[in-house]
Amino acid sequence: MKILLLTQYFPPEFGAAAARNSEHALYWAQSGHEVEVLTGFPNYPEGVIPPGYSGRYFVREECGGYTLARTWIYATPNRGILQRALASFSFLLSATIAGVLRCGRPDVIIASSGPFFMGPLGWLLSRLKGVPFALEVRDILPQQAVDTGMLRNPVLIQILEAIEAFLYRHARRVICVAEASRQSIIERGFDADKFFTIENGIREDLFVPGEKENAFRQEFGWEGRFVALYAGAHGVSQGLATLLDVAERLKDDPRFQLVFAGEGAEKPALIAEAESRGLRNVTFLPPQGKSRMPALYAAADVCFAPLRRGAYFTLNIPSKIFEIMACARPIILGADGQARRLVEEAQAGIAVAPEDADAFVRAVHELRDAPERAKVMGESGRRYVIEHFTRQGQAARYIEILEAMQQSEAPRN
């Protein structure tokens, strides 16, 4: 099968989208499929295009058995909805041109959304090339932007919702990353038969348990301390101010250290707030390369996975949950809905109400005082994720869905 995968985010950029798409592309290519990825020049989240791409319009690269086609994008820091929308729209324009003139004709196009304009890009290229397209829904847009307060204009919301509905109707398959998201969409009256769920997953060869007393602890002076780690995007969806409240409640106890690793729109404000509160028990780290993440998880005693309070966030499964479980670390989850059900079914940690700092603190103390229980949670989580959520298994399931789609559309004699 010839696959054209459209995504705005791709390594060396970090995050769930980049990891998911690059690893799917790798496994598809290793399985004998011809894969071409159309993406932008790397710039997320700082908004800086690295040397080698600056001043160019299009670059083609060979990467792990598949072709990587990079095109120009308006690079901007990941802050502010208007700038992000401009970046996404610029990629829509340049990728349309590059997709028509520089990319081959595939058997199927996969548009990995968000950002929002990835869906229209997939539909447009599918029409121009005369091939079916599958829409991958990682975040339900524009609903997420509305629920987080980033989008308030009622006319614009109606326009975007009309485009969203158009895409659901015209995509041959819609792939959701959480079953709750799939259910939420089909309850609005869309054809359930073409909606499927392929959750995120992990590379079980990379995300493995490691020694806690490692180089991270030595470098940052965490020896002998109970380290509670948050690693991931520092955005509006995570509600990370709650974790600063946790740090403030623990600041007089020298046993505890809270660590934030990653980048995002809210990080400068979080750093400023931690400094204004005098939280010396908080460490902020830059994003860590994927190869370093298992060691960072290993250095932690527990790992946080918070989301904001609200109906929309009950549909989400933070992708970091799978990595934490694979590295056999217990989770303190601040979320309701599907993420909570997953962690509880896996017996991989403690789930608390979102944005409830006191509940987070109680969970930290509970796991600090019961190390054997924390160890059992970590081991249980690892078993669960290896059984259900390996990236290779998810990539194979994806291909089964696409092949069934092709067979259902093949002409009958």
Buried (B, 14 or more C-beta within 10 A) or exposed (E): BBBBBBBBBBBEBBBBBBBBBBBBBBBBBBBEBBBBBBBBBBBBBBBEBEEEBEEEEBEEEEBEBBBBBBBBBBBBBBBEBEBBBBBBBBBBBBBBEBBEEBBEEBBBBBBBBBBBBBBBBBBBBBEEBEBBBBBBBBBBBBBBBBBBEBBEEEEEBEEBBEBBBEBBEBBBBBBBBBBBBBBBBBEEEBEEEBBBBBBBBBBBEBBBBBEBEBEBBEEBEBEEBBBBBBBBBBBBBBBBBBBBBBBBBBBEEEEBBBBBBBBBBBBEEBBEBBEEBEBEBBBBBEBBEBEEBBBBBBBBBBBBBBBBBBEBBBBBBBBBBBBBBBBBBBBBBBBBBBBBBBBEEBBBBBBBEBBBBEBBBBBBBBBBEEEEEBBBBBBBBBBBBBEBBBBBBBBBBBBEBBBEBEEEEEEEE
